[in-house]
Amino acid sequence: MSDDMPNTRRLRDPAKSDLLHLLDGVEQFSDDVFPATQALFESLAQGQAPHTLFITCADSRVSPEMITQTHPGELFVCRNIGNIVPAYGEMLGGVSAVVEYAVLALNVRQIVVCGHSDCGAMRGLAGTAPMTAEEMPTVNAWLRNAATARSVVQARNVDSDHLVQALVEENIRLQLMHLRTHPSVAGRLAQKRLDVQGWVYDIGHGRISVFNDEDDRFESVSEARARLGRQQGG
């Protein structure tokens, strides 16, 4: 995010309720942030043209705009538990509609599916989080869309210390496969008008790992940039 976007970080006042804290933020946005970036928001009031559909987890620790340092209007964001994209036809609903609209109506040029470390959904799949079907039937039904990732990781006999991270990474592979089953995505990929990428965000270290589908591994951002630069150069 460039320097023309003011710093909106506020310290949390423990004496105030959470709702008052939010309203304080709204007031600061209206009084300080909006006037400083009014031209940007006036242009956005006429419509949007995001370049990327960013599908990520609903986890409160994941902030797409902060991670990518992008401005309002650049990302079309879809968030859900486990950054899941159901295969086309399996569970047509909000995520499928977002994908279709982003690709066909907004003409996004990239789709990023971003998982993260210490994911509660993946801990639920691993059986290390209290997420029983009786207590959370809807969550458990939703996580069936990631069950294949669990089967793959179990087959590899991953040790317990690395189980959740292995699920996080395998889930990215799986959701990228699901994403490619959507007709809108498949069509634009065939036309070479769309790129699809998988990321894993390490919350504690502020690092992104990028999935290299050619080598079937996650690589650093510098490695990914070098690889993409070579591809674009020739």
N, C-alpha and C positions, 0 to 999 in steps of 0.2 A: 504494500500500500504506500503510495507516494506521500511526500511531506505535506501536500496540500489538504490532506485529510487530518483534522485535528485529533489529538489524543483524547479519547472519551473515557479513559479508565478512571473509575471512582472507587474510593475506599468504602468498604461496607461498614455502615454505622450499626453496631450491635444493639443500640438502644431503639432502633426503628424496626418496624415489622417488615417482612419481605415485600409486601405490597407497597408500602411507603417507599421502600428502596427502589422499586421499579418506577414508581411515579416520579421520584426525584430524578431518575435517569431520563424519563420522558421530558421533564422540564428542562434538563440540561441540554438535551438534543434540540428542543425547540428554540431555546434561548441562545445557545452557543454553537452547536455543531451545524445545524441547518443554515444559519446565516452565512457561515464561513464557506459552505459548499452549495449555496443556493443555485448556482448556475447548473451544477451537475443534476440536482434533483428536478429543476425545471425542465431539463432535457429529458429526464426519465419519465416525467409526467406525460409525455407525448407517446410513450411506448417503450418496449424493451427489445433488446437484441443481444442476449447473452451468447457468449461463444462456447460455453461449457455447461453440460449437465453434470452436476456433482452429486452422486448418490453416496450417502454416508450414514453412519449410525446416529441415532437420536441421543446418544450419550452427551451429557452436558459439558464434558471436558473437550469435546471436538468442536472447533470453530472454523468452518471452511474458509470464510473470508480472512480470518487472521492467519491461518496456515498458509494460504496461497497469496496473501497480501494483495487482494483484489478489491476493487471498488464496488459499490452497489451497481447493479445492472450487468455485471460480468458473468455471474454464476446463476444458473437455475438450479436450485438446491432441492433435493429430495432426501428426507431423513426418516429412518425407521429403525426399529430394534434389529440389530445385526446386519445393517446395510445389505438387506436382502432384495433380490430382483427375482420374483417368481418366474419360472419358465412360462412362455406364452401359452395361454390356454389353461394352465394349471390353476391359477387364481387371479383372474382378471379383476382388477380393482385399481386402487389409487396409484400404486407404483407403475403398473402397466400404462395407465392413462398419462402419467407424468412423462414416461419414456416416449410414448407416441406423440404427445403434444410438443415436447422439446425438440424432437427430431423433425417432425413434419410441419409444425406450425412455426416454431422458432428457428429452425434450421441450425441448431447447434453443430459445431464442428468437432467437438470432443465429448466423450462421456468418460468420467472418472468414477470408479467404484472404490471407495476408501474405507477400509477397516481400521482398527486401532488396537493397541495393546490393552490388556486387562479388560477385554470386552465382556460385559455381563451376560450377553446372549451366548457367547461361546463358552463361558464358564457354566452356563446352564446346560449346554449340550454335553459338556465334559462331566457333568454331574457334581461339580464343585460349588454350585450355587443353589440355594433353596428355591427351586422353580418347578414344583410338582404340578402335574396335570390337574389335580383337584383344586389347588390354590389359584393357578393361573392357566385355565384351559385355553384361552385365546392366545396367550403367548406361546404355549406349547404347540398349538396348531400352526402358528406362524413359523415356528422354528423347524417344522418339518421340511421347509424349503431349504434347510441347511443340513439335513440328515445325511446326505451323501458325503459331505465333508467329514462328518464324524466317522462314517464307515471307512473312508480312506485312511484317516489318521489312525483308527484302531487297527487296521490291517498292517500298518507300518510299525506297530508296537512302540509308539513314542512314549518315552518315560514321563512320569507324572509331572516333573518339574517343567517340562517343555510342552505339555499337552495343550494348554490354552493357546499359546502362541502358534503352535502347529495348526490348530483349528482356525485361528484368525486368518492365517495365510491360505489354508486349503479352502476356506470359505470364499476368499477373493477369487480363487481359480474357478470355483463352482458358480459364483454369481456372474462372472464374465461369460461363462458358458451359457447360463440362463439368458443373459442379456442378448446374446447373439441369436436366440430363437425368436426374438420379436421381429415381425415382418418389417417394421419401419427401420430397425437397426440393420437387419440383413440386407435390405435394399440399398441403403446408403453406404454400407461397407463394400458391397459389390461395385458401386459406382465410384469408390474411393473418395467419397465426400464426407467420411466420418472416421475418426480415430477413437479407439476404445483402450482404456488403460486401467490397471489395478494398482492401488496404493495400500500400504500399511503405515499408519501414523504411530510412532513411538511417543506416547504422552510424556513420559519422564525425561526424555532426552531431546524432544522437539525435532525429531528426525523423520523423514519419509523414506520408505523403501518402495521401489517401483518394480512391478512384476514384468519380467522379460519373458514373454511367451515363447520366443524362439528357443531360449535356453532353459525354460521352465525353472526360473529362479528369481528371487528378489534381489535387486541390486540397489546401490546407492544412487542418490539424485545425480551426482557427478557422472557416474557410469551411464545412467539413463540419458543424460543430456548429450554425452559424447556419442552414444549409439544412435540417438535420433538425429544428431547433427550429421553423422556419416550417411544415414539413410536419405536425408533430405539433400545432401550434397551430391548424391550420385547413385 
